[in-house]
Amino acid sequence: MTTTAFTTNGRVIALAHYAARAVLESVLTRHDTTFQQSVTLKSVSLAGGSVTPDHLVADVVHSLKIEESAVREVVDGLTAARLLETDPTDASRLRLTPAGQELLDTTTAETAEITARLYADIPAEDLAVAGRVLALVTERANAELARA
């Protein structure tokens, strides 16, 4: 029996990322939603359901490493599509509309099923180690970007 020594490097991480993202995008495409829109809706949800536009844009820029203007276009598009709206309790904030929440819930549920299959039978200890390593790589990459 032959065993293969595995290592973690940028290529391995990138291949896993792009494979998983392609699966996610196949779900999002069925719902006429882009990856950037999905990340933006999730950001509003993670912020407690209501967020200032500037905070939302900054969060998505930080997450996706894309230009602010591109994120503002996504926010404008989500608002025009009535997936985001001005929060009636605070006009300086945005919130998910019922349609936006339904879209987020649907795509999250569909991707959760796929994610469960992708991670099935991977020992919890291995996932914990991978999580720590990836968090450290992300932290270091963000520090490099801040210095650039």
Secondary structure by P-SEA (a helix, b strand, c coil): cbbbbbbbcaaaaaaaaaaaaaaaaaaaaaacccaaaaaaaaaaaaacccccaaaaaaaaaaaccccaaaaaaaaaaaaaacccccccccccbbbbcaaaaaaaaaaaaaaaaaaaaaaccccaaaaaaaaaaaaaaaaaaaaaaaac
